[in-house]
Amino acid sequence: MNKLDSLLTPKSIAIIGASPDPNNLARGRLIPALVQGGFTGKIYPVNPNHEEIYGYKTYKKLIDIPEPFDLALIVISAKFVPDTFSDLAKCGCKFAVIYSSGFSEVGGEFSNFEEQLKSESIKHNIKILGPNGVGFLNVTGKVSATFSPGASLGEIPRNLDGVGKRLVIVSQSGGLGFALYQRAVTRGLAVSHVVSTGNEAGITTLDIVENALEDEMVGCIALYIEQLRDTQKLRPIAEKALAQRVPIIIMKAGRSSASQRAALSHTASIVGSDTAYEAMFSSLGIIRAFDQQEIIDLAAIFTTNKNPLGKKIGVISISGGGAIWLTDSCSDLGLEIPEFSSKLQNQLRNFLPEYAGVRNPIDITAQSLNSDINVRTLELLASSNEIDILAVVATLSEPKLLTKDKSRILEIMNRTLKPVVFCSYTIPKLSNISDLHDCGIPNYTSFTGCAKALHALWKYEEFINQRTEWKIPSIKTPKIKSSLNRNWTESDLKEIYHELTIRTPISIIAKNVDAALTAATSIGYPVVLKLQDPEIVHKSKVGALALGLETKAELIEAFNKVRCASKVKSDSPILIQEMISAGLDVIIGTVRDKDFGTMIMVGKGGTKVEEINDTRLYPAPISKEEAKILIQKVRLFDTLLSDGSSRSFDLDALTDVIVKVSAFAVNNEHIIDEFEINPLRVFSPGHGVIALDGYMKTLAYEELHKNV
Amino acid sequence: MNKLDSLLTPKSIAIIGASPDPNNLARGRLIPALVQGGFTGKIYPVNPNHEEIYGYKTYKKLIDIPEPFDLALIVISAKFVPDTFSDLAKCGCKFAVIYSSGFSEVGGEFSNFEEQLKSESIKHNIKILGPNGVGFLNVTGKVSATFSPGASLGEIPRNLDGVGKRLVIVSQSGGLGFALYQRAVTRGLAVSHVVSTGNEAGITTLDIVENALEDEMVGCIALYIEQLRDTQKLRPIAEKALAQRVPIIIMKAGRSSASQRAALSHTASIVGSDTAYEAMFSSLGIIRAFDQQEIIDLAAIFTTNKNPLGKKIGVISISGGGAIWLTDSCSDLGLEIPEFSSKLQNQLRNFLPEYAGVRNPIDITAQSLNSDINVRTLELLASSNEIDILAVVATLSEPKLLTKDKSRILEIMNRTLKPVVFCSYTIPKLSNISDLHDCGIPNYTSFTGCAKALHALWKYEEFINQRTEWKIPSIKTPKIKSSLNRNWTESDLKEIYHELTIRTPISIIAKNVDAALTAATSIGYPVVLKLQDPEIVHKSKVGALALGLETKAELIEAFNKVRCASKVKSDSPILIQEMISAGLDVIIGTVRDKDFGTMIMVGKGGTKVEEINDTRLYPAPISKEEAKILIQKVRLFDTLLSDGSSRSFDLDALTDVIVKVSAFAVNNEHIIDEFEINPLRVFSPGHGVIALDGYMKTLAYEELHKNV
């Protein structure tokens, strides 16, 4: 038995604060919602002012209820909620859904109610969904424990059967969760559960996801989140989902400062760093969406339960314009629409009208509407090995258009392993959507939406296949000992680079001008001077750096100037270094994210890293294969690699350093606070890289104690 | 009187090939469509086999019709169509809509029918709409001259009145045109005309656009095109549209090779170079869309007839999650959601619930649903100068939600100059859409779609304002004389660069080794050698180039080697050139586009230009201001400029060269076939540019004669 069963599939429910007034938005609507939703278990309203509500005997107090019950729905004022828990425990109740608002999302004293709630919940071992949510809807189990008007959709058919799988929706915003449900059902998707988690004082989004993964009928999970409160669970749950091939689609809100302002007062979310979330999502194959229709478009293809072998699309259309439009949209995303072999073209010509286009896209022309040649085309292509996915452009605005062909289409779908989608350029009628759903075919109402979904399907497949080859290499890295010396100088770091076999410039420490001159002669002009002062992080800003010194005279002048920049003492050592030729300047660093731990950072380097804002994160440790994917997410590298080769820089050497730095950071993760090589100069292919400057901050003993 | 009046608003119509069979897709549906569409003029069916069709007296021959008529609708076989024109002329008919297929889109002998059609049309001065189209719908004039099922939308209200303007749809694909109509009307837009132009044997897409611009009620024009057949009209018509502030939205199909394959057999379109079209669109403020919903989203905001003064958005939401989502979507596109002043926040607090967010976005909370505070918030913000645009996030799935507030909202909208939009996260009911339309407020069903539309609105406004400052500078450029010498060498081009004041490396021509050594000494080592041979376009590929020669010995060896690469004769001159330091390599060129004439090309330079595929076109001549916009469209420059400054390269110097080259190309446009500087090396700001190599192809006398 599933551990959330008593919550999502209860046999008996008490409703604390139930009201007989149907105009009362929350309190008056829960019982009718349960009844209309088909709930067949017991209902116990609790309200001291009524004998009976909606025909159900009503209890003055919880403990008056004669039998134990599974679930409590709580719709009373926030401040009274914590007091109910000891009685709930006496009634044998294990779960409570708290709809009431006025907790931590308001702040101030209201946050105390939430703290009380949590401690009562732990004390009495009663798990909480909410507060500040709109409850849940279990469509398959017929439990409509929500007052959201979005839960009842009138005549729109809920297509729970069919050859595909089901969608679970979890949302930190109740309104958006049920809006998504409405849109999904209207598009013919089989939705099994919608859960609003609110402030997540107990049960979290990831708890619901974990639970959904135990249901083998679930084919896809869609989330709206502002933050995850149990970030450590993300990796194991996402990996389980990957293993089961159940894609997780996430809309993560709060990317801008203006929206972060709003999130705090909405579900009390301190919105996490978007770049860290993005890094986690991309490393775990979680699909990020940015629009409601996009979520539905993706969920529609992922619940069909068919996996393509490649990205070759066959397009069948009754409209020439539609064929062209979908072909463009697919091509834009890198999907292929291959020209058919002459053999296949001839087979198509056998039954298609004289003027039909048969090269792919196939224009079967509007004349075909009154015949069965659309089905014959589908049949032929479904069994062809020239394509991996089939997309049909149609007009589904006439009702019952597919009814006559439905059994033949179902037969084709039962036989083929290829995903098939329909894309209607007119607004489709529900009956056609339903017929398609029964055959396991999603329908799209947007050419670009359809293409994006096919692209995501192929990318997910590719991700799963690639991932099996990712291996985190075992790399011997230096072990840093904690010390009070917190800012490391370049020469300190040099040893670390050396142990990591990252090349550094030839350089010699000099304490006076004579030593500097000797060093320069041995290195060879031109040289570079760098002051070694732990207090100075950005050398170029304070004149602690001199480049391109060609002669002895220049060296002497520069030496005296650089020395003056020292903050600590007048005899700080100065590094004499070979001058390095031009290349691509990259930053490689590590950060400790408060939510997700050590992450590796890669981006365009130089002194303006923050302004340029072209860096990407990825959870450490990283494999070579992932490092190469990460590199391409940096805009600069993507632009440079856009000719399909890596002519402009040494991709392999850069990858190598990323992997080493990530291993180094993970092996010292409680000691290193920040680490960066900037610039790492990257030369043309085969010419490697060189670490020109760097920075490391380690944690002192007392901080270590706080952090470990 | 408008010149297309007799076509789009005829008083009498003959239907050649009319049939009484309602199952006949085209022939049997035209009369019912006209009648149901409310046509009140005269209808003359022509069919030798019937006395009466749908109650209308039917004529055996055209010339039997007793009175002159305005328009002929022709639905007979392609091959018989040309023969009808002499009789049409006798009947005083000026326009014919030809629905029949089987013309140039099929190819072969069928193309002849189209040629005959054209010559008959010219001979008898009868203008053709079609063939291979589905006719047109004039909603305002009640002329439904189409058999498209999409023209009759059942109960969906056509919102032709209201405070906004109207949309005209023109499509080379009839199916897609009427699908767009269905979507537009369902979203509450006022559509006045839908025109399917088919193969465009006579009247073109641009003719319809030109005609629509004469109707002051038209606020926006949406097009689906595969190609334009009268490209020379694009500029004057687009400029007229800009002057009238009537945005043109274009879906241009045929971007990929696979879709180009299909376009030819669809409407006989030789799909033009997409990059040239893109260049024209961006220079003329034409808005390009890629999806049907995107077209509607854009048309919805552009028909409201309100222009924003800036990009500051005030977001009002009844859902906290919805507020955050829309705010993110707007921020992603660079729109601002400013935090309100404390004065405005206090004014809002006066009437909003205690827990409402008032900083912007405003979360008025679901409690506000039963009061008028949503309208009060709208009222307050509509008159605030802290924002330019108002976006309301709502749930419009309950019918008649806005009816009670409609008159107050209308009052607000009549007073404010600010655009206001609604965005519903649930699927909106038609009644609410209609109420909003009446108030001049478009509704969106997608957060990203809403944000994109607001962004496009602001960008259009910005474009119109910027454009007034664009001035093509008058630049004196060298006049090229045509000659048979068609491939110009670098030293020939050097004079042109000199006259255009574009810097080139110091270089001296040497015919032998001794002269080369003297030259190198005078220039200073290191030097570069380049063979001057008009037959060699890519020097590095054939060894006609030597870089970084440091000594006399290296120079002598290289001189002899490079000379061997000559194809023509063993004593081709060799250029001795100063070695230029590193920088950004750019290509600047000109091309003669078959559709749109001389265009300037800018992009990432070097030897791999084709593979890198990071160049952009723009019609020449170009102003400095446009050149700067163009530069940012090149991916490489966009990446480099992404820190908001131009630190990485000399933007002004690059701009200057683009403007000069464009002027040069335009002033010699019948002589220069191709011209490029590649690489133009661009240094850091203030350090200018230098033309390192180049190429020009001029047309010989006989070709000039063909082209002028």
Interface residues (C-beta under 8 A of the other chain):
Chain A: L25 S101 G102 E105 V106 P149 G150 S171 Q172 S173 G175 L176 F178 A179 Q182 R183 T186 Y224 E226 M251 A253 G254 R255 S256 S257 A258 S259 R261 A262 A263 S265 H266 T267 F290 D291 Q292 Q293 E294 I318 S319 G320 G321 G322 A323 I324 W325 T327 D328 S329 S331 D332 I337 P338 E339 Y355 G357 R359 N360 P361 D363 A366 T395 S397 E398 Y425 T426 I427 T445 S446 F447 T448 G449 A582 K608 E611 I612 N613 D614 R635 L636 T639 S642 D643 G644 S645 R647
Chain B: L25 S101 G102 E105 V106 P149 G150 S171 Q172 S173 G175 L176 F178 A179 Q182 R183 T186 Y224 E226 M251 A253 G254 R255 S256 S257 A258 S259 R261 A262 A263 S265 H266 T267 F290 D291 Q292 Q293 E294 I318 S319 G320 G321 G322 A323 I324 W325 T327 D328 S329 S331 D332 I337 P338 E339 Y355 G357 R359 N360 P361 D363 A366 T395 S397 E398 Y425 T426 I427 T445 S446 F447 T448 G449 A582 K608 E611 I612 N613 D614 R635 L636 T639 S642 D643 G644 S645 R647
